[in-house]
Amino acid sequence: MLTYQKAPLAFLTNVLDTYGDVASFRLATAKIILLRHPHHIRRVLQQKSGTYDRSSMPYKMSRTLFGRGLATVEGGEEWRSMRRLMQPSFHYQRVASMAEHMLAVIQTRLERWDEMAAAGKVIDTAPEMRSLTLRVVARALFALEEGEICDRFAASIDTVDHELGAWMQFPLLPLSVPTAGHRRYWTNRAIVEEIIDYVITQHLADEVDRGDLLSLLIATEDEETGARLTDEQLRDQVMIMLWAGHETGANVLTWTWYRLGMHPEIQQRVLREIDDELDGRPPTLADCSKLTYTRAVLDEVQRMYPQQWLASRRALEEDEIGGFRIPAGTDIFFSPYHAHRHPEFWDDPEEFRPDRFTAEEVAKRDRSAYIPFGSGPHLCIGNQFAMTEMLLILASTMQRYRIELESPEPINPRPLLTLGPEKPIRVRLMPRGRSSA
């Protein structure tokens, strides 16, 4: 178990390389079956999704940390009811209204970056992206404006993220044990929940549609039952979406800056496309569909660094996968990180090649080979929101700057709940004019 905790990606890679696409290992007292082949994962997530639910050990931990939201409940009618309630909140028209919130926050951050770029300052990408995406998500989810409350909220979220990451790396003591780090976690989590409760109370009191996601969640009724989300369910949904929406987006953008810095020729193609499509004006939601190569860069980043790098289910009844018997009650782990590198579907998988995601290449490839947002009934409900957020941030940034790495050293991923870099990625933002393309 200690080997897995210290270096989980290396451990899983060794297990799969040794035993193949279906392997097993022990984690504490539990026997885990590990899957890598996209077709085996498809069986669990799509073809027999009713046989595999989210009562596995990692999901039990997630419910302790984040409550019972759409992304953590086991499944069944509770999940279906939540999905019916929340689906309209993520339709294209609603994302379009939230895009205006996103762009307002991005513009404020660009003004800060202009000052840093003019002074030649080095930016530590990961914390900067976490700060930006948190503010984008907080504004889009529940109209939290920049100011003292937002700053307090951001500082507390950052501490919660840090302490949770430290605990996930070595979860030797339960979070209930009052170590210094655990106390910081609970103190700052209480501040986050207090602010979320305050925002929910304000929304409930004035009953005004602010164009944010929370306004719609409050107003939505289940068409079949007439039920609405309770205050507790609203808080759990907001907590999960807030954490997932900023942490995963920040990591993808951090890796994107790293890869653009490592591959100047790819960065140049992105700059050219943004200049040609935007012609000097700020990006809008309508531009996202035109930035096909920029989108391909983000897709390739998510192939190499999928944020849900390891996921799980529990077998509710006996099954067979790849010729191996799966007993009822077994925890199944499956690895998008390794599926995205499977040699049957990806040639030179460690090479960064956005052209894998041209329309022609995507049409030829088995769809099950690429699952950055999962697949099947539990496909991430916020995938369109996430891609819009990342495209608008990337396009707005690259319109103004070139990315220059302070040092072009190789940086490996650090696998915790998500997949961030193991060490800081420091860059300089080099102001550019249209002529630089």
Buried (B, 14 or more C-beta within 10 A) or exposed (E): EEEBBEEBBEBBBBBBEEEEBBBEBEBEEEEBBBBBBBBBBBBBBBEBBEBBBBBBBBBEBBBEBBBBBBBBBBBEEEBBBBBBBBEBBBEEEBBBBBBEBBBBBBEEBBEEBBEBBEEEEBBEBBBBBBBBBBBBBBBBBBBBEBEEBBEBBBEBBBBBBBBBBBBBBEEEEEBEEEEEBBEBBEEBBEBBBEBBBEBBEBBEEEEEEBBBBBBBBBEBEBEEEEBBBEEEBBBBBBBBBBBBBBBBBBBBBBBBBBBBBBBEEBBBBBBEBBBEBBEEEBBBBEBBEBBBBBBBBBBBBBBBBBBBBBBBBBBBEEBEBBEBEBEEEBBBBBBBBBBBBBEEBBEEBEEBBBEBBEEEEEEEBEEBBBBBBBBBEBEBBBEBBBBBBBBBBBBBBBBBBBBBBBEEEEBEBBBBBBBBBEEBBBBBBEEBEEEEB
